[in-house]
Amino acid sequence: WERYYWRQADKVIAVSEKARQEMLAVEAALDVEIVPNGVNLDWFKKKTSWSSQKPIIMFMGNFNWLQNTEAAQLLIDKIFPLVKKEVRDTKLHIVGQHQPESLTKRASRDIIISNLAEDDTQSIVNANYEASVSASPLRGPGGTRLKVLAAMASKLPIVSTEVGVTGLGVKSGWEVIIEDDPLAMARSIIDLLKNPQKAEALAQNAYNFVKETYDYEKIAEKLSRIYLSLAKKK
């Protein structure tokens, strides 16, 4: 049915280049443009300090997706213990909806589990603002990484796997740090926690990037141009 309605349209909109290519693979004649998912920059509270005596590593997601549960478990079991050895007062904060018991039972003095209601948007804002580093060790595929955009909008430095930022167009070492190995990810997190100036520069670059590329205002302008171009053809 999706393919049927695509064929009826003068133009089809995808949220990523990957989605566009998947559409064209099954319906090569489609006219497909990309208008990505975005973020409301005004909604998020921006960090103003990247130095903390009690830093927090944060992972956020909807845990209906198995990939998010696997990433959280990897953080708890492999990455966080390595960071904890170097920065002893560090805590890990796992935030999101529909967390399974396999995660909620792992809560401890150093591992904070926040199982949110679907409409608890304020806790999302607070978690991004209060965190020191956003860690995203995702290994499975998925859609637009909205939690990464939220971290960028909050000026929160990000360490992620390649999969975790797929399709966003970011550069490792500039807007984010990309590491696929748990040991390398732990080292990068430690580096950011010990070097607040580096964390600030990374976060500011990410904020500039999300403002230019994924701000709702920019996205609305692009969508409006598409609508107007179609109206002129009628």
One Martini backbone bead per residue (centre of mass of N, CA, C, O) as a GRO file, in nm:
protein
  234
    1TRP     BB    1   0.055   0.063  -0.019
    2GLU     BB    2   0.285   0.255  -0.023
    3ARG     BB    3   0.352   0.223  -0.325
    4TYR     BB    4   0.082   0.314  -0.431
    5TYR     BB    5   0.091   0.612  -0.309
    6TRP     BB    6   0.350   0.703  -0.432
    7ARG     BB    7   0.244   0.685  -0.735
    8GLN     BB    8   0.024   0.926  -0.684
    9ALA     BB    9   0.256   1.118  -0.646
   10ASP     BB   10   0.451   1.398  -0.728
   11LYS     BB   11   0.581   1.370  -0.432
   12VAL     BB   12   0.837   1.242  -0.216
   13ILE     BB   13   0.919   1.208   0.136
   14ALA     BB   14   1.221   1.183   0.309
   15VAL     BB   15   1.436   1.158   0.610
   16SER     BB   16   1.656   1.007   0.424
   17GLU     BB   17   1.880   0.866   0.214
   18LYS     BB   18   1.815   0.575   0.283
   19ALA     BB   19   1.509   0.597   0.233
   20ARG     BB   20   1.531   0.690  -0.059
   21GLN     BB   21   1.677   0.437  -0.170
   22GLU     BB   22   1.455   0.235  -0.088
   23MET     BB   23   1.235   0.354  -0.268
   24LEU     BB   24   1.393   0.339  -0.546
   25ALA     BB   25   1.434   0.027  -0.546
   26VAL     BB   26   1.099  -0.016  -0.591
   27GLU     BB   27   1.060   0.303  -0.720
   28ALA     BB   28   1.232   0.457  -0.967
   29ALA     BB   29   1.014   0.701  -1.059
   30LEU     BB   30   1.045   0.867  -0.823
   31ASP     BB   31   1.003   1.183  -0.648
   32VAL     BB   32   1.264   1.240  -0.414
   33GLU     BB   33   1.284   1.406  -0.105
   34ILE     BB   34   1.465   1.562   0.167
   35VAL     BB   35   1.320   1.571   0.508
   36PRO     BB   36   1.416   1.592   0.807
   37ASN     BB   37   1.429   1.537   1.107
   38GLY     BB   38   1.395   1.725   1.415
   39VAL     BB   39   1.440   2.024   1.630
   40ASN     BB   40   1.365   2.212   1.923
   41LEU     BB   41   1.570   2.447   2.045
   42ASP     BB   42   1.381   2.598   2.258
   43TRP     BB   43   1.324   2.344   2.447
   44PHE     BB   44   1.623   2.344   2.529
   45LYS     BB   45   1.869   2.334   2.765
   46LYS     BB   46   2.172   2.498   2.797
   47LYS     BB   47   2.483   2.452   2.843
   48THR     BB   48   2.756   2.625   3.055
   49SER     BB   49   2.899   2.357   3.170
   50TRP     BB   50   3.195   2.104   3.151
   51SER     BB   51   3.232   2.092   3.469
   52SER     BB   52   3.267   1.813   3.712
   53GLN     BB   53   3.277   1.633   4.012
   54LYS     BB   54   2.992   1.471   3.914
   55PRO     BB   55   2.963   1.297   3.661
   56ILE     BB   56   2.748   1.221   3.363
   57ILE     BB   57   2.636   0.944   3.196
   58MET     BB   58   2.423   0.933   2.901
   59PHE     BB   59   2.128   0.737   2.811
   60MET     BB   60   1.885   0.751   2.540
   61GLY     BB   61   1.549   0.592   2.503
   62ASN     BB   62   1.344   0.358   2.342
   63PHE     BB   63   1.278   0.025   2.479
   64ASN     BB   64   1.122  -0.110   2.240
   65TRP     BB   65   1.409  -0.111   2.136
   66LEU     BB   66   1.654  -0.340   2.140
   67GLN     BB   67   1.903  -0.162   2.077
   68ASN     BB   68   1.883   0.005   2.344
   69THR     BB   69   1.921  -0.223   2.545
   70GLU     BB   70   2.198  -0.317   2.441
   71ALA     BB   71   2.343  -0.046   2.486
   72ALA     BB   72   2.297  -0.026   2.792
   73GLN     BB   73   2.442  -0.292   2.865
   74LEU     BB   74   2.716  -0.209   2.752
   75LEU     BB   75   2.758   0.029   2.939
   76ILE     BB   76   2.737  -0.123   3.210
   77ASP     BB   77   2.952  -0.367   3.150
   78LYS     BB   78   3.200  -0.216   2.970
   79ILE     BB   79   3.226   0.109   2.998
   80PHE     BB   80   3.172   0.224   3.285
   81PRO     BB   81   3.397   0.073   3.447
   82LEU     BB   82   3.633   0.221   3.301
   83VAL     BB   83   3.557   0.507   3.385
   84LYS     BB   84   3.544   0.463   3.697
   85LYS     BB   85   3.853   0.416   3.736
   86GLU     BB   86   3.927   0.725   3.646
   87VAL     BB   87   3.626   0.844   3.738
   88ARG     BB   88   3.486   0.786   4.040
   89ASP     BB   89   3.221   0.998   4.043
   90THR     BB   90   3.077   0.857   3.832
   91LYS     BB   91   2.769   0.839   3.649
   92LEU     BB   92   2.483   0.650   3.533
   93HIS     BB   93   2.223   0.739   3.285
   94ILE     BB   94   1.912   0.584   3.224
   95VAL     BB   95   1.684   0.698   2.964
   96GLY     BB   96   1.329   0.611   2.934
   97GLN     BB   97   1.105   0.415   2.771
   98HIS     BB   98   1.024   0.091   2.835
   99GLN     BB   99   1.182  -0.053   3.055
  100PRO     BB  100   1.320  -0.330   3.137
  101GLU     BB  101   1.402  -0.536   3.394
  102SER     BB  102   1.699  -0.578   3.303
  103LEU     BB  103   1.746  -0.270   3.384
  104THR     BB  104   1.600  -0.180   3.649
  105LYS     BB  105   1.773  -0.395   3.828
  106ARG     BB  106   2.055  -0.216   3.784
  107ALA     BB  107   2.015  -0.033   4.000
  108SER     BB  108   2.218   0.218   4.174
  109ARG     BB  109   2.429   0.443   4.303
  110ASP     BB  110   2.569   0.467   3.993
  111ILE     BB  111   2.288   0.362   3.860
  112ILE     BB  112   2.051   0.538   3.680
  113ILE     BB  113   1.695   0.478   3.648
  114SER     BB  114   1.470   0.629   3.399
  115ASN     BB  115   1.130   0.556   3.375
  116LEU     BB  116   0.933   0.693   3.142
  117ALA     BB  117   0.686   0.861   3.037
  118GLU     BB  118   0.565   0.957   2.735
  119ASP     BB  119   0.500   1.276   2.856
  120ASP     BB  120   0.803   1.323   2.982
  121THR     BB  121   0.974   1.595   2.875
  122GLN     BB  122   1.128   1.728   3.113
  123SER     BB  123   1.326   1.490   3.170
  124ILE     BB  124   1.475   1.518   2.904
  125VAL     BB  125   1.583   1.799   2.944
  126ASN     BB  126   1.730   1.748   3.216
  127ALA     BB  127   1.919   1.514   3.132
  128ASN     BB  128   2.081   1.676   2.921
  129TYR     BB  129   2.173   1.909   3.111
  130GLU     BB  130   2.307   1.724   3.351
  131ALA     BB  131   2.497   1.606   3.172
  132SER     BB  132   2.829   1.539   3.035
  133VAL     BB  133   2.768   1.273   2.855
  134SER     BB  134   2.682   1.126   2.550
  135ALA     BB  135   2.610   0.777   2.511
  136SER     BB  136   2.614   0.569   2.188
  137PRO     BB  137   2.632   0.208   2.157
  138LEU     BB  138   2.516   0.138   1.889
  139ARG     BB  139   2.448  -0.158   1.654
  140GLY     BB  140   2.173  -0.100   1.541
  141PRO     BB  141   1.941  -0.016   1.335
  142GLY     BB  142   1.765   0.293   1.220
  143GLY     BB  143   1.665   0.596   1.247
  144THR     BB  144   1.656   0.887   1.342
  145ARG     BB  145   1.866   1.047   1.589
  146LEU     BB  146   1.701   1.219   1.822
  147LYS     BB  147   1.890   1.204   2.073
  148VAL     BB  148   2.124   1.352   1.934
  149LEU     BB  149   1.977   1.618   1.876
  150ALA     BB  150   1.916   1.679   2.173
  151ALA     BB  151   2.209   1.700   2.267
  152MET     BB  152   2.289   1.927   2.076
  153ALA     BB  153   2.067   2.132   2.180
  154SER     BB  154   2.219   2.113   2.483
  155LYS     BB  155   2.533   2.102   2.468
  156LEU     BB  156   2.611   1.788   2.446
  157PRO     BB  157   2.844   1.572   2.446
  158ILE     BB  158   2.944   1.311   2.199
  159VAL     BB  159   2.947   0.948   2.209
  160SER     BB  160   2.971   0.723   1.924
  161THR     BB  161   2.873   0.525   1.704
  162GLU     BB  162   2.823   0.499   1.376
  163VAL     BB  163   2.527   0.405   1.399
  164GLY     BB  164   2.430   0.639   1.601
  165VAL     BB  165   2.493   0.863   1.334
  166THR     BB  166   2.346   0.778   1.098
  167GLY     BB  167   2.274   1.031   0.850
  168LEU     BB  168   2.364   1.321   0.982
  169GLY     BB  169   2.665   1.440   0.888
  170VAL     BB  170   2.896   1.391   1.078
  171LYS     BB  171   3.213   1.462   1.243
  172SER     BB  172   3.477   1.326   1.371
  173GLY     BB  173   3.602   1.564   1.613
  174TRP     BB  174   3.368   1.794   1.589
  175GLU     BB  175   3.062   1.704   1.680
  176VAL     BB  176   3.183   1.416   1.738
  177ILE     BB  177   3.254   1.092   1.876
  178ILE     BB  178   3.380   0.803   1.704
  179GLU     BB  179   3.317   0.469   1.846
  180ASP     BB  180   3.312   0.102   1.831
  181ASP     BB  181   3.485   0.050   2.075
  182PRO     BB  182   3.454   0.026   2.410
  183LEU     BB  183   3.737   0.122   2.492
  184ALA     BB  184   3.742   0.377   2.312
  185MET     BB  185   3.491   0.505   2.433
  186ALA     BB  186   3.593   0.530   2.722
  187ARG     BB  187   3.837   0.711   2.655
  188SER     BB  188   3.670   0.947   2.536
  189ILE     BB  189   3.506   1.007   2.786
  190ILE     BB  190   3.741   1.067   2.973
  191ASP     BB  191   3.858   1.300   2.809
  192LEU     BB  192   3.607   1.487   2.842
  193LEU     BB  193   3.599   1.490   3.156
  194LYS     BB  194   3.911   1.607   3.171
  195ASN     BB  195   3.822   1.816   2.913
  196PRO     BB  196   3.617   2.080   2.906
  197GLN     BB  197   3.710   2.235   2.652
  198LYS     BB  198   3.662   2.003   2.454
  199ALA     BB  199   3.364   1.963   2.521
  200GLU     BB  200   3.272   2.247   2.442
  201ALA     BB  201   3.361   2.248   2.146
  202LEU     BB  202   3.194   2.005   2.057
  203ALA     BB  203   2.916   2.118   2.145
  204GLN     BB  204   2.919   2.376   1.972
  205ASN     BB  205   2.944   2.241   1.697
  206ALA     BB  206   2.681   2.077   1.726
  207TYR     BB  207   2.491   2.317   1.758
  208ASN     BB  208   2.551   2.454   1.489
  209PHE     BB  209   2.463   2.212   1.318
  210VAL     BB  210   2.166   2.178   1.417
  211LYS     BB  211   2.077   2.467   1.349
  212GLU     BB  212   2.139   2.443   1.033
  213THR     BB  213   1.993   2.140   0.976
  214TYR     BB  214   1.753   2.061   1.231
  215ASP     BB  215   1.580   2.292   1.250
  216TYR     BB  216   1.251   2.352   1.217
  217GLU     BB  217   1.274   2.612   1.054
  218LYS     BB  218   1.441   2.491   0.821
  219ILE     BB  219   1.248   2.258   0.751
  220ALA     BB  220   0.996   2.430   0.690
  221GLU     BB  221   1.119   2.579   0.450
  222LYS     BB  222   1.163   2.332   0.270
  223LEU     BB  223   0.870   2.230   0.268
  224SER     BB  224   0.746   2.489   0.152
  225ARG     BB  225   0.896   2.482  -0.121
  226ILE     BB  226   0.767   2.222  -0.218
  227TYR     BB  227   0.472   2.310  -0.212
  228LEU     BB  228   0.508   2.557  -0.403
  229SER     BB  229   0.614   2.398  -0.651
  230LEU     BB  230   0.350   2.234  -0.686
  231ALA     BB  231   0.148   2.470  -0.715
  232LYS     BB  232   0.277   2.585  -0.986
  233LYS     BB  233   0.195   2.322  -1.162
  234LYS     BB  234  -0.136   2.350  -1.148
   0.00000   0.00000   0.00000
